[in-house]
Amino acid sequence: MIRPQILLIVSALAMPLAFAAPIAGFDAANPFAKSSALPFQYPAFDKINNEDFAPAYFEGMRAQAAEINTIANNPKPATFDNTIVAMERSGRLLARVSSVFGNLSGANTNETLQALDRDLAPKLAAHSDAIRLNPKLFARIKMLHDKRAKLGLDAESAYLLERYNTDFVRAGARLSAFDKDKLKAYNAELASLQTTFSQNVLKESNASALVVDTRVELAGMSDKAIDAAASEANKRGLAGKFVVPVVNTSGQASLAVLTDRSTRLRLLEASLGRGSRGGDFDNRAIIVKLALLRAQRAALLGYPSHAAYMLEDQTARDTGAVNKLLGEFAKPAVANARKEAAEIQTMIDADKGGFQVGAHDWSFYSDKVRAARFAFDEAQLRPYFELNSVLTNGVFFAAGKLYGLSFKERRDLPVYDPDVRTFDVFDANGKQLAIFIADFYARGNKRGGAWMNAYVGQSRLMGTQPVIGNHLNIPKPGAGEPTLLTYDELRTLFHEFGHALHGMFSDVKYPRFSGTRVPRDFVEFPSQVNEMWAVWPEVLNNYARHYQTGAPMPQELLDKVLAAKKFNEGYRTTEYLAASILDQRWHQVGVSQVPTDVLAFEAAALKEAGVDFAPVPTRYRSTYFSHVFSGGYSAGYYGYLWAEKLDADTVEWFKENGGLTRKNGDRFRKMLLSRGGTMDAMDMFRAFRGRDAKIEPLLEKRGLTAQ
């Protein structure tokens, strides 16, 4: 996943701000007053304090509003340079502070930042509206767009003009003054609600937990994990008890090891109930209001639904294409999940369990099924997946083989948490390409999931080079203990670094197109391609070494890992499809169709789509589905599967052309990773592959070809 990146037009308090004096409290001592003096403008985290953000934000909005006012009221005729390029150059201060604040509010937040986030959200929305809805500014853009064929622009500049015109039209530039005011009100309220939703999810993830009285109830967990649960209980004032927090997805890691079935049930119920139990963190009313406001905004802009509005600017183009994709996968995915459930039930019956498999049993017994079928389980793999070895001898090794990159850790740059690491990234010619920030461990002030973001984006116009962060939520082991990854965590590490490569290889002129600023349903494509190297024999043999002995993973175990790649794909595909379908159902409703009962609507949507298989809960329930209700993926969660079609076909291309070679890597970099958003995404893919993607490689990858 990527964090939504801060565009140059970030969002204006009100138009009078454009003429205001500089903001009180902001001066040259503010760390955002000028670009960081550190290499690549790396943020000076050691000099940034909570109180620096607000004055920098307000001065940044004031300064950009003044810049936009100058552009819009320029008495000279509009030119590409004095209008479009001038807009690309505007808002430097705002971009600096937004980048750091936006990233820290997800990775290292606190009550002060959360309060500021709530306060800023509607103001930033108003700032964006004041720019995008400025009639004089749009008139200049439209005039240039109307005569674009005569301007003699290069391809990237021509596409930039096209995108600016589209962005402004989709933002409401053609609306009447009355409707613009309505749109501004919608946008401000949406911004506030999305921020509240996100903060509720984080707060409830910290507040919700499995609380038990005895160590016996946590049987199956390691002694160190149980000790950590006791420590967590002490932190919460529950001395003598044990606390296992719930995080991120519906499924929880401890479900795979807890031997007490009632404990597993309580843990899953704690997870599934997030945001719907009443109290301060209940998100149900917020979801209804978000769905209604999004539908109202779409209607105002001339679309039947929010999904129709969002998809028009994605590679999928319309709801029909997305519904078709999800529908085609639903039946075979659930059929596979039912077969997997039957295997689990056989295992339960053999153990004389005396119960029918439930969602809280799946992880625990699927590991047993895997062990029986392939003669290995997750516990056998983890000693070979030590974090630093996976990172340096796996992720970095593959990038070196494929792209000629090399990495050097440095310890002189300031970080916002002691566990954060930084690396200089060097190109094949020895020249430094980027700085990579690695933030891998879970914290109570860090949102769930995994994502990439850019602290500094590449742009030849601005003379900037990339500073890219990867953020995961790997549980931190006790002092002196190794960090041993699960297979999913291993794959996530490779996935997120695929996003990082997309940002680091960016070679564009304009900030608007930098790195991962591509359609949402295309952005996951490069990251999913990078996952292939996790199990590529040359890479796996290089990093999969026992953390104590250094012995390589036995070939027999390696063969079993490769043979089991499609294991549990019915479950994985079904839980993902259920979440994607929920996203579409919420966002394909019109204004008069918005439901009031969140949980009833959710249940009906899953049943109608044929994915309401009780042992496989949706990957996210609506009430903690941050991707779509606060994270920039609204009506876009399908994009992982959409991009996986391109990914699977590209994996076939790599295999057909010799795999892990510099020639292949250089082609992929040149034709896709370096181009950012400078052209139509599907045209970019076709140029690389020589045709449209075929569906068969994805069906094979997901184990659905026999259906």
C-alpha positions in Angstrom: 0.0 0.0 0.0 1.1 3.6 -0.4 0.1 6.5 1.7 -1.8 9.1 -0.4 0.9 11.6 -1.4 0.7 15.3 -0.9 0.1 17.0 -4.2 1.5 20.5 -4.7 -2.1 21.8 -4.5 -2.6 20.3 -1.2 -5.8 21.8 -0.3 -6.9 27.2 1.5 -8.5 28.5 4.5 -10.5 31.1 2.6 -9.7 33.4 -0.2 -9.1 36.4 2.1 -6.1 34.5 3.4 -4.3 35.2 0.1 -4.0 38.8 1.1 -3.1 38.3 4.7 0.2 39.2 6.3 2.7 36.4 7.2 1.4 34.2 10.0 2.3 35.2 13.5 4.7 32.7 15.2 6.3 31.6 11.9 9.8 32.8 11.3 13.2 31.7 9.9 13.8 29.5 13.0 11.0 27.2 12.0 12.5 24.0 10.6 10.2 24.2 7.6 11.0 27.7 6.7 13.5 26.5 4.1 14.5 23.2 2.6 16.4 20.9 4.9 20.2 21.3 4.7 20.6 17.5 5.1 21.4 15.3 2.1 18.5 15.1 -0.4 16.5 17.5 1.8 16.0 14.7 4.3 13.8 16.0 7.1 15.6 17.3 10.2 13.6 15.2 12.6 15.8 16.2 15.5 14.8 19.9 15.0 11.1 19.4 14.4 8.7 19.8 17.4 5.0 19.5 17.6 4.6 23.3 17.9 6.4 23.8 14.6 3.7 22.3 12.4 0.7 24.6 12.8 2.5 27.9 12.0 4.3 26.3 9.1 1.0 24.9 7.8 -0.8 28.2 8.0 2.1 30.2 6.5 2.4 27.6 3.8 -1.3 27.9 2.9 -1.1 31.7 3.0 2.0 31.8 0.8 0.6 29.4 -1.8 -2.7 31.3 -1.9 -0.7 34.4 -2.6 1.2 32.6 -5.4 -2.0 31.3 -6.9 -3.5 34.7 -6.8 -0.6 36.1 -8.7 -0.9 33.4 -11.3 -4.6 33.8 -11.7 -4.5 37.6 -12.0 -1.4 37.8 -14.2 -2.3 40.5 -16.8 -0.2 38.8 -19.4 -1.8 36.1 -21.6 -1.6 32.6 -20.2 1.4 30.5 -21.3 2.4 27.1 -20.2 5.3 28.5 -18.1 3.4 31.4 -16.4 0.4 29.2 -15.5 1.1 25.5 -15.4 4.8 25.5 -14.5 4.2 28.3 -12.1 1.5 26.2 -10.3 3.9 23.3 -10.2 6.4 25.5 -8.5 4.0 26.9 -6.0 3.4 25.7 -2.4 6.9 24.7 -1.6 6.6 25.4 2.2 3.2 23.7 2.3 4.6 20.7 0.5 7.5 20.4 3.0 5.4 20.5 6.1 2.6 18.4 4.7 5.0 15.6 3.7 6.5 15.3 7.2 3.2 15.8 9.1 1.2 13.5 6.9 3.8 10.8 7.3 4.4 11.2 11.1 0.6 11.4 11.8 0.5 7.8 10.5 3.8 6.5 11.7 4.5 8.3 15.0 1.5 10.3 16.1 0.6 11.7 19.5 -2.4 13.6 21.0 -1.0 17.0 19.8 -0.6 15.9 16.2 -4.0 14.2 16.3 -5.7 17.4 17.5 -3.9 19.4 14.8 -4.9 16.8 12.2 -8.6 17.3 13.1 -8.2 21.0 13.0 -6.3 21.1 9.7 -8.5 18.7 7.7 -11.3 21.0 6.8 -8.9 24.0 6.4 -6.8 22.0 3.9 -9.9 21.0 2.1 -10.9 24.6 1.8 -7.4 25.6 0.7 -7.6 23.0 -2.2 -11.1 24.2 -3.1 -10.0 27.8 -3.2 -7.4 26.9 -5.8 -9.3 24.3 -7.9 -12.5 26.4 -7.9 -10.8 29.7 -8.8 -12.6 30.8 -12.0 -9.8 33.0 -13.2 -7.2 30.3 -12.8 -9.4 27.7 -14.6 -10.0 30.2 -17.4 -6.2 30.3 -18.0 -5.9 26.5 -17.9 -8.9 26.1 -20.2 -7.5 28.6 -22.7 -4.2 26.7 -22.8 -6.0 23.3 -23.1 -8.2 24.5 -25.9 -5.1 25.5 -28.0 -2.8 22.7 -26.8 -2.1 21.3 -30.2 -0.5 24.6 -31.2 1.7 25.0 -28.1 4.6 22.7 -29.3 4.9 21.0 -25.9 7.0 17.9 -25.3 5.1 14.7 -24.3 5.4 15.1 -20.6 4.4 18.8 -20.6 1.4 18.1 -22.9 0.2 15.4 -20.5 0.7 17.7 -17.6 -1.6 20.2 -19.2 -4.1 17.5 -19.9 -4.1 16.4 -16.3 -4.4 19.9 -14.9 -7.5 20.5 -17.0 -9.0 17.1 -16.0 -8.1 17.7 -12.3 -9.8 21.0 -12.2 -12.9 19.8 -14.1 -13.3 16.8 -11.8 -12.8 19.1 -8.8 -15.8 21.2 -9.8 -14.3 24.1 -11.8 -17.3 24.2 -14.1 -20.0 24.4 -11.4 -22.0 27.5 -10.7 -21.0 29.7 -7.8 -23.9 28.3 -5.7 -22.9 24.7 -6.4 -19.2 25.5 -5.7 -20.3 26.6 -2.2 -22.1 23.3 -1.7 -19.1 21.4 -2.9 -16.8 23.3 -0.5 -19.1 22.4 2.4 -19.1 18.7 1.4 -15.3 18.6 1.1 -14.7 20.2 4.5 -17.1 17.9 6.3 -15.6 14.8 4.5 -12.1 15.8 5.5 -13.1 16.1 9.1 -15.0 12.8 9.1 -12.2 10.9 7.4 -9.8 12.1 10.0 -12.1 11.2 12.9 -12.6 7.7 11.4 -8.8 7.1 11.1 -8.2 8.3 14.6 -11.0 6.2 16.0 -9.5 3.1 14.4 -6.1 3.8 15.9 -7.5 4.5 19.3 -9.7 1.5 19.4 -6.9 -0.7 18.2 -5.1 0.4 21.3 -8.1 0.1 23.6 -9.6 -3.1 22.2 -7.8 -6.3 23.2 -8.1 -9.8 24.4 -7.8 -9.7 28.2 -7.4 -13.0 30.1 -6.7 -14.0 33.7 -4.2 -16.8 33.3 -1.3 -18.0 31.3 -3.1 -21.2 30.6 -5.6 -19.4 28.4 -2.7 -18.3 26.2 -1.3 -21.7 25.7 0.4 -22.1 22.4 1.9 -18.7 22.5 5.6 -18.6 23.3 6.7 -17.8 26.8 8.2 -14.5 25.6 4.9 -13.6 23.9 2.9 -14.4 27.1 5.4 -12.3 29.1 4.8 -9.5 26.6 1.0 -9.9 27.2 1.6 -9.6 30.9 3.7 -6.5 30.4 1.0 -4.9 28.2 -1.5 -5.6 31.0 0.7 -3.8 33.5 0.9 -0.8 31.2 -2.9 -0.7 31.1 -3.2 -1.0 34.9 -4.3 -4.6 34.8 -1.6 -6.2 36.9 -1.9 -9.9 37.1 -3.8 -10.2 33.8 -2.6 -10.7 30.2 -3.5 -8.5 27.3 -3.2 -9.3 23.6 -4.0 -6.2 21.5 -5.9 -6.4 18.2 -4.5 -4.8 15.1 -5.1 -4.2 11.4 -7.1 -6.9 9.6 -9.9 -9.1 10.9 -7.5 -12.0 11.3 -5.0 -11.8 14.2 -1.6 -13.5 14.2 -2.1 -15.2 17.6 -5.1 -17.2 16.2 -2.6 -19.5 14.5 -1.0 -20.6 17.8 -3.6 -20.4 20.5 -4.7 -23.9 21.5 -7.7 -22.9 23.7 -10.7 -22.6 21.3 -12.6 -20.2 23.6 -9.6 -17.9 23.7 -9.4 -17.9 19.9 -13.1 -17.0 19.7 -12.8 -14.1 22.2 -9.8 -12.8 20.3 -11.6 -12.9 16.9 -14.7 -11.3 18.4 -12.6 -8.5 19.8 -11.2 -7.9 16.4 -14.5 -8.1 14.4 -16.3 -5.8 16.9 -14.0 -2.9 16.5 -15.8 0.4 15.7 -19.3 -1.1 16.3 -19.6 -1.6 20.0 -20.8 1.8 21.0 -18.8 4.3 22.9 -16.3 7.0 21.8 -14.8 5.0 18.9 -17.9 3.7 17.2 -17.6 4.4 13.5 -21.0 3.4 12.3 -22.6 6.8 12.2 -19.4 8.2 10.6 -19.6 5.6 7.8 -23.2 6.4 7.0 -22.4 10.1 6.9 -19.3 9.6 4.8 -21.2 7.4 2.3 -24.0 10.0 2.1 -21.6 13.0 1.6 -19.6 11.1 -1.0 -22.8 10.3 -2.9 -24.0 13.9 -2.7 -20.7 15.2 -3.9 -20.8 12.8 -6.8 -24.3 13.8 -7.8 -23.4 17.5 -7.6 -20.5 16.7 -10.0 -22.8 14.8 -12.4 -22.1 11.2 -11.5 -24.6 8.5 -10.3 -22.3 7.4 -7.4 -19.0 8.1 -5.7 -17.6 4.9 -7.3 -18.6 6.1 -10.8 -16.8 9.4 -10.1 -13.7 7.7 -8.7 -13.4 5.0 -11.4 -13.7 7.4 -14.3 -10.1 8.5 -13.6 -8.7 5.0 -13.0 -7.6 2.4 -15.5 -10.8 0.4 -14.8 -12.8 3.4 -16.0 -16.3 2.3 -14.8 -18.2 0.3 -12.1 -19.2 -2.4 -14.7 -15.6 -3.4 -15.3 -14.9 -3.7 -11.6 -18.1 -5.6 -10.8 -17.3 -8.0 -13.6 -13.8 -8.7 -12.2 -15.0 -9.2 -8.7 -17.9 -11.3 -9.8 -15.7 -13.6 -12.0 -13.5 -14.4 -9.0 -16.2 -14.7 -6.3 -17.6 -18.1 -7.2 -14.3 -20.0 -7.8 -12.7 -18.3 -4.8 -15.5 -19.4 -2.4 -15.5 -22.8 -3.9 -11.8 -23.2 -3.1 -12.4 -21.8 0.4 -15.1 -24.5 0.9 -12.7 -27.2 -0.2 -10.1 -25.8 2.2 -12.7 -25.7 5.0 -13.6 -29.4 4.3 -9.9 -30.3 4.7 -9.8 -28.4 8.0 -13.0 -30.1 9.1 -11.4 -33.5 8.4 -8.5 -32.5 10.6 -10.8 -31.4 13.4 -12.8 -34.6 13.2 -9.6 -36.7 13.3 -8.6 -34.8 16.5 -12.1 -35.7 17.8 -12.8 -31.9 18.2 -16.6 -32.3 18.1 -17.3 -29.0 16.4 -17.7 -27.4 13.0 -14.9 -25.2 11.8 -15.4 -21.5 12.6 -13.5 -18.4 11.6 -11.6 -18.5 14.8 -10.4 -22.0 14.0 -9.1 -21.4 10.5 -5.6 -20.2 11.1 -4.9 -22.7 13.8 -6.0 -25.7 11.8 -4.9 -24.6 8.4 -1.3 -24.8 9.7 -2.0 -28.3 10.7 -3.4 -29.1 7.3 -0.3 -27.6 5.7 1.9 -29.6 8.0 0.1 -32.8 7.0 0.0 -32.1 3.3 3.4 -30.5 2.8 5.2 -31.7 6.0 6.1 -28.3 7.2 4.5 -25.4 9.1 5.1 -21.7 9.7 7.2 -22.4 12.8 9.8 -24.3 10.7 10.1 -21.3 8.3 10.6 -18.5 10.7 14.1 -19.3 11.9 15.2 -18.8 8.3 13.4 -15.5 7.9 15.4 -13.2 10.2 14.5 -9.6 9.4 18.0 -8.2 8.7 19.0 -11.1 6.5 15.7 -10.8 4.6 16.3 -7.1 4.1 20.0 -7.1 3.1 20.4 -10.5 1.6 17.0 -10.7 0.1 15.3 -7.4 -0.7 18.5 -5.5 -1.3 20.2 -8.4 -3.0 17.4 -8.8 -5.5 17.5 -5.0 -6.2 21.2 -5.3 -6.8 20.9 -8.2 -9.2 18.0 -6.7 -11.1 18.8 -3.0 -11.1 22.5 -2.7 -10.0 21.6 -0.9 -6.8 23.7 -1.0 -3.7 22.9 0.1 -0.1 24.9 1.6 2.8 23.3 2.0 6.2 24.0 5.3 7.8 23.6 6.3 11.5 24.2 10.0 11.3 20.8 11.1 10.1 18.1 12.0 12.7 15.1 9.7 13.0 11.8 10.1 14.7 12.0 6.7 16.6 15.1 4.8 17.7 14.1 1.7 15.7 14.0 3.6 12.4 16.9 2.9 10.1 18.2 4.9 7.1 20.2 3.8 4.0 21.9 5.6 1.2 20.9 4.0 -2.1 23.4 4.0 -4.9 22.8 3.4 -8.6 24.8 1.0 -10.8 27.1 3.9 -11.8 28.0 4.6 -8.1 26.0 7.8 -8.0 23.6 8.2 -5.0 20.0 7.7 -6.1 17.9 8.1 -3.0 17.7 7.8 0.8 15.6 4.9 2.1 13.9 5.0 5.5 13.1 1.6 7.1 10.4 1.7 9.8 9.5 -1.9 10.4 8.2 -2.3 14.0 4.7 -1.9 15.4 4.1 0.8 17.9 1.0 2.0 19.8 1.2 5.4 18.1 1.5 3.9 14.6 -1.4 3.0 12.4 -1.8 -0.6 11.3 -0.9 -2.2 8.1 2.1 -1.5 5.8 2.7 1.3 3.4 5.3 3.4 1.5 5.5 7.1 1.3 7.8 9.8 0.0 9.2 12.4 2.3 10.8 14.1 -0.7 9.7 13.3 -4.2 11.9 13.3 -7.3 11.5 16.2 -9.7 13.9 17.6 -12.3 12.0 20.9 -12.2 12.5 21.3 -8.5 16.0 19.7 -8.4 14.9 17.1 -5.8 15.8 13.5 -5.3 13.8 10.8 -3.5 13.6 10.2 0.2 11.4 7.2 0.5 10.0 5.4 3.6 8.7 1.9 4.1 6.5 1.2 7.1 5.5 -2.2 8.4 4.0 -3.4 11.7 6.2 -6.3 12.7 5.9 -7.1 16.4 9.1 -6.1 18.1 10.8 -9.0 20.0 12.3 -8.7 23.4 15.7 -7.3 24.0 18.4 -9.5 22.5 15.8 -11.6 20.6 15.9 -12.0 16.8 13.1 -10.6 14.6 11.8 -13.7 12.8 9.2 -13.1 10.1 6.1 -14.9 9.1 5.8 -15.7 5.5 3.2 -12.9 5.1 5.6 -10.4 6.7 8.3 -11.6 4.4 6.1 -11.1 1.4 5.0 -7.7 2.7 8.6 -6.5 3.0 9.3 -7.3 -0.7 5.9 -5.8 -1.6 6.5 -2.4 0.1 10.0 -2.2 -1.3 8.4 -2.5 -4.8 6.6 0.7 -4.0 9.9 2.2 -2.8 11.6 1.3 -6.0 8.8 3.0 -7.9 9.5 6.2 -5.9 13.3 5.9 -6.0 13.5 5.3 -9.8 11.2 8.2 -10.7 12.8 10.2 -13.5 10.3 12.9 -14.3 10.3 16.7 -14.7 7.2 17.7 -12.9 6.2 17.0 -9.3 2.7 16.1 -10.4 4.0 12.9 -11.9 6.6 11.9 -9.4 7.0 8.3 -8.4 3.8 6.5 -7.4 1.5 9.3 -8.5 -0.3 7.0 -10.9 -3.9 5.8 -11.0 -4.8 4.0 -7.7 -5.6 0.7 -9.5 -2.2 0.8 -11.2 -0.1 1.7 -8.2 0.0 -1.7 -6.7 1.3 -3.3 -9.9 5.1 -2.6 -9.5 4.9 -3.6 -5.8 3.2 -6.9 -6.5 5.7 -7.7 -9.2 8.5 -7.2 -6.7 7.0 -10.0 -4.5 8.1 -12.6 -7.0 11.7 -12.3 -5.9 10.9 -13.4 -2.4 10.7 -17.0 -3.6 13.0 -16.8 -6.6 15.5 -19.6 -5.9 18.7 -17.4 -6.3 17.2 -14.8 -3.9 15.7 -17.2 -1.4 18.9 -19.2 -1.2 20.8 -16.0 -0.4 18.7 -14.8 2.6 16.9 -17.9 4.0 19.6 -19.0 6.5 19.1 -20.1 10.0 19.5 -17.2 12.4 21.5 -19.2 14.9 23.7 -21.5 12.7 23.8 -19.7 9.4 22.8 -22.9 7.7 20.8 -22.5 4.5 17.2 -23.6 4.4 17.3 -27.3 3.5 16.4 -27.9 -0.1 13.6 -30.3 1.0 12.0 -27.5 3.0 12.6 -25.0 0.2 10.9 -27.3 -2.2 7.9 -27.6 0.2 7.6 -23.8 0.5 7.5 -23.5 -3.3 5.0 -26.3 -3.6 2.7 -24.7 -1.0 2.6 -21.3 -2.7 -1.1 -21.7 -3.6 -2.0 -23.2 -0.2 -4.9 -21.3 1.5 -5.5 -19.2 -1.6 -9.3 -19.8 -1.4 -9.3 -18.2 2.0 -7.0 -15.4 1.0 -8.9 -14.6 -2.2 -12.3 -14.8 -0.5 -11.5 -12.5 2.4 -10.0 -10.0 0.0 -12.9 -10.1 -2.4 -15.4 -9.6 0.5 -13.6 -6.4 1.5 -13.4 -5.2 -2.1 -17.1 -5.9 -2.6 -18.0 -4.0 0.5 -16.0 -1.1 -0.7 -17.9 -1.1 -4.0 -21.3 -1.6 -2.4 -20.8 1.4 -0.1 -19.7 3.6 -2.9 -22.0 2.5 -5.7 -25.1 3.7 -3.9 -26.9 6.9 -5.0 -28.0 9.6 -2.5 -31.4 8.0 -1.9 -29.9 4.5 -1.4 -27.5 5.2 1.5 -28.3 2.8 4.3 -28.6 3.6 8.0 -27.8 0.2 9.5 -24.1 -0.5 8.7 -23.9 -4.1 9.9 -27.1 -5.1 8.2 -26.0 -3.5 4.9 -22.7 -5.2 5.2 -24.3 -8.6 5.7 -26.7 -8.2 2.9 -24.0 -7.1 0.5 -21.8 -10.1 1.2 -24.7 -12.5 0.9 -25.8 -11.0 -2.4 -22.3 -11.3 -3.8 -22.0 -14.9 -2.7 -19.0 -14.4 -0.4 -20.8 -14.7 2.9 -19.0 -17.9 3.9 -18.9 -17.7 7.8 -15.5 -19.4 8.3 -13.9 -16.7 6.1 -14.7 -13.2 7.5 -14.1 -10.2 5.3 -10.5 -9.0 5.5 -11.8 -5.7 6.9 -15.2 -5.0 8.3 -16.6 -1.6 7.3 -16.0 -0.1 10.8 -12.2 -0.5 10.6 -11.8 -0.4 6.9 -9.3 2.5 6.9 -8.2 2.0 3.3 -11.6 3.2 2.0 -13.0 5.4 4.7 -9.9 7.4 5.5 -6.9 6.1 3.5 -7.4 7.2 -0.1 -8.6 3.9 -1.5 -12.4 4.6 -1.5 -14.0 2.6 -4.4 -10.4 1.5 -5.1 -9.7 -1.5 -2.9 -10.3 -3.7 -6.0 -7.1 -2.2 -7.3 -4.9 -4.9 -5.7 -6.6 -7.6 -7.8 -6.8 -5.4 -10.9 -3.1 -4.7 -10.6 -2.4 -8.4 -9.8 -3.6 -9.3 -13.3 -0.8 -7.0 -14.7 1.6 -8.4 -12.1 1.0 -12.1 -12.9 1.4 -11.4 -16.6 4.6 -9.5 -16.0 6.0 -12.3 -13.8 5.4 -14.6 -16.8 7.4 -12.1 -18.9 10.3 -12.1 -16.5 10.3 -15.9 -16.5 10.1 -16.1 -20.3 13.1 -13.7 -20.6 15.5 -15.2 -18.1 14.3 -13.9 -14.7 16.6 -12.0 -12.4 18.9 -10.2 -14.9 20.1 -6.6 -15.3 18.7 -6.6 -18.8 15.2 -7.4 -17.6 15.5 -5.0 -14.7 16.7 -2.2 -16.8 13.8 -2.6 -19.2 11.2 -2.7 -16.4 12.8 0.4 -14.8 13.1 2.4 -18.1 9.6 1.6 -19.4 7.6 1.6 -16.1 9.2 2.4 -12.8 11.0 5.6 -14.0 8.0 7.1 -15.7 5.7 7.9 -12.8 2.5 9.3 -14.0 3.8 10.9 -17.2 1.5 8.9 -19.6 -1.6 6.8 -19.6 -0.9 3.9 -17.3 -2.3 1.1 -19.5 -0.4 2.6 -22.5 2.7 2.3 -20.4 2.0 -1.3 -19.6 1.2 -2.2 -23.3 4.5 -0.6 -24.4 6.4 -2.8 -21.9 4.5 -6.1 -22.5 3.7 -5.6 -26.2 0.0 -6.4 -25.6 -2.8 -6.2 -23.0 -2.5 -8.5 -19.9 -4.0 -11.9 -20.0 -6.1 -13.3 -17.2 -4.7 -16.9 -17.2 -1.5 -16.2 -15.3 -3.5 -14.6 -12.5 -6.0 -17.6 -12.4 -3.0 -19.9 -12.2 -1.3 -17.9 -9.5 -4.5 -17.9 -7.4 -5.1 -21.6 -7.9 -8.4 -21.0 -9.7 -7.7 -22.6 -13.1 -9.4 -25.9 -12.2 -12.7 -24.4 -11.4 
